[in-house]
Amino acid sequence: MKDERLAEWVRTWQKTGAELEKLRREKIRNEKTSEAIVALSDASRAALLRNRLLPTSGLVEMQKWFKLLRKANDIKR
């Protein structure tokens, strides 16, 4: 009896999951792009105000570390 109830529960959630996915896709499809852009724009501005931008990507610093590691491990090019 317990296995039957579990199997029924699994089937129910499989069907429900498919329906929920349809609803999610429909909601995304019907979303107003302009409103989404405005919402994301505000979030981006808020993040920029709270966090300072770095002057570099860090690539130069990473290359310096690689050079030090190469020297430390005596690896030749």
C-alpha positions as CSV (number, residue, x, y, z in Angstrom):
1,M,0.0,0.0,0.0
2,K,2.8,2.4,0.9
3,D,4.6,1.8,-2.4
4,E,1.4,2.5,-4.3
5,R,0.9,5.8,-2.5
6,L,4.5,6.7,-3.2
7,A,4.1,5.8,-6.9
8,E,0.9,7.9,-7.1
9,W,2.7,10.8,-5.4
10,V,5.6,10.6,-7.9
11,R,3.1,10.6,-10.9
12,T,1.2,13.5,-9.4
13,W,4.4,15.6,-9.1
14,Q,5.6,14.6,-12.6
15,K,2.3,15.9,-14.0
16,T,2.3,18.9,-11.8
17,G,5.9,19.7,-12.6
18,A,5.2,19.7,-16.3
19,E,2.2,22.0,-15.8
20,L,4.3,24.4,-13.6
21,E,7.0,24.4,-16.3
22,K,4.4,25.4,-18.9
23,L,3.2,28.2,-16.6
24,R,6.7,29.4,-16.1
25,R,7.5,29.5,-19.8
26,E,4.2,31.3,-20.5
27,K,5.0,33.9,-17.8
28,I,8.4,34.5,-19.3
29,R,7.0,34.8,-22.8
30,N,4.4,37.3,-21.7
31,E,6.8,39.4,-19.7
32,K,7.1,43.0,-20.8
33,T,10.7,43.4,-21.9
34,S,10.7,47.2,-21.3
35,E,9.6,46.7,-17.7
36,A,12.2,44.0,-17.1
37,I,15.0,46.3,-18.6
38,V,14.0,49.1,-16.2
39,A,14.0,46.8,-13.2
40,L,17.4,45.4,-14.1
41,S,18.7,48.8,-14.9
42,D,17.8,50.0,-11.4
43,A,19.4,46.9,-9.8
44,S,22.6,47.5,-11.9
45,R,22.8,51.1,-10.8
46,A,22.4,50.1,-7.1
47,A,25.1,47.5,-7.4
48,L,27.5,50.1,-9.0
49,L,26.8,52.6,-6.2
50,R,27.6,50.0,-3.5
51,N,30.6,48.5,-5.1
52,R,33.6,50.3,-6.6
53,L,34.8,49.3,-10.0
54,L,38.3,47.9,-10.2
55,P,40.8,49.8,-12.5
56,T,41.9,46.5,-14.1
57,S,40.6,43.0,-14.9
58,G,43.3,41.5,-12.8
59,L,44.9,39.8,-15.8
60,V,48.3,41.6,-15.3
61,E,48.4,40.7,-11.6
62,M,47.6,37.1,-12.5
63,Q,50.4,37.0,-15.0
64,K,52.8,38.3,-12.3
65,W,51.7,35.5,-10.0
66,F,52.3,32.9,-12.7
67,K,55.8,34.3,-13.3
68,L,56.6,34.0,-9.6
69,L,55.2,30.5,-9.5
70,R,57.3,29.6,-12.6
71,K,60.4,30.9,-10.9
72,A,59.6,29.2,-7.6
73,N,59.1,25.8,-9.4
74,D,62.0,26.4,-11.8
75,I,59.9,25.9,-14.8
76,K,61.4,27.0,-18.1
77,R,59.5,28.3,-21.1
